[in-house]
Amino acid sequence: MINIINSLVITLTLANTAVQPQQTQKVSDADQMLNLATATLPLVHFATVDAPLKDVWNAYTTTEGIKSWMVAEGTIDLKIGGLMRTSYTPGSKLNGPDVIENKIICFDPERLVSLQTVRTPESFPFKKAIAGVWTNLYFEAVGPKQTKVTCRTLGFDGSQESTSLRLFFNRGNQQELDELVKHFSKK
């Protein structure tokens, strides 16, 4: 059973942050009410991955890693100010309208990577709201062959666009963590 975990990403991922316009989901009234009541609180997701810490860290922070489970195309320059550039489009040259760019705010090897989206696909509907949002991904060994990933997305301001973005990430962050767990369960 998958524990509730991580969240970006990114492209964040990692975040967390990707948009696939063809996948729109109806939001239930209950989800909308909960989102409005918690509109400025961070989103927090967790997952426990059946893999050693180093392997999970590498899956998030290396070009080979992100391409193995997160996106069709991507690169990452793991340094402060470095970029994670990703696309869900196979064959993307990572310079077109489909690209997501996340700037690395900071990182602590095998413990934390903090990302902020600085470029979204042209079709992304929450461009203003995403400017103030960032995601922290925490990595913690919970045994020699298990890693807990915690994803905290912060910076929501309670505006209508921000609450819509929060709903988007609430689904997307969990989906990303579920994909990470699934990736390592195949190994």
Rosetta blueprint (number, residue, H / E / L):
1 M L
2 I L
3 N L
4 I L
5 I L
6 N L
7 S L
8 L L
9 V E
10 I E
11 T E
12 L E
13 T E
14 L E
15 A E
16 N E
17 T E
18 A L
19 V L
20 Q L
21 P L
22 Q L
23 Q L
24 T L
25 Q L
26 K L
27 V L
28 S L
29 D H
30 A H
31 D H
32 Q H
33 M H
34 L H
35 N H
36 L H
37 A H
38 T L
39 A L
40 T L
41 L L
42 P L
43 L E
44 V E
45 H E
46 F E
47 A E
48 T E
49 V E
50 D L
51 A L
52 P L
53 L H
54 K H
55 D H
56 V H
57 W H
58 N H
59 A H
60 Y H
61 T H
62 T L
63 T H
64 E H
65 G H
66 I H
67 K H
68 S H
69 W H
70 M L
71 V L
72 A L
73 E E
74 G E
75 T E
76 I E
77 D L
78 L L
79 K L
80 I L
81 G L
82 G L
83 L E
84 M E
85 R E
86 T E
87 S E
88 Y L
89 T L
90 P L
91 G L
92 S L
93 K L
94 L L
95 N L
96 G L
97 P L
98 D L
99 V L
100 I E
101 E E
102 N E
103 K E
104 I E
105 I E
106 C E
107 F E
108 D E
109 P L
110 E L
111 R L
112 L E
113 V E
114 S E
115 L E
116 Q E
117 T E
118 V E
119 R E
120 T L
121 P L
122 E L
123 S L
124 F L
125 P L
126 F L
127 K H
128 K H
129 A H
130 I H
131 A L
132 G L
133 V L
134 W E
135 T E
136 N E
137 L E
138 Y E
139 F E
140 E E
141 A E
142 V E
143 G E
144 P L
145 K L
146 Q E
147 T E
148 K E
149 V E
150 T E
151 C E
152 R E
153 T E
154 L E
155 G L
156 F L
157 D L
158 G L
159 S L
160 Q H
161 E H
162 S H
163 T H
164 S H
165 L H
166 R H
167 L H
168 F H
169 F H
170 N H
171 R H
172 G H
173 N H
174 Q H
175 Q H
176 E H
177 L H
178 D H
179 E H
180 L H
181 V H
182 K H
183 H H
184 F H
185 S H
186 K L
187 K L
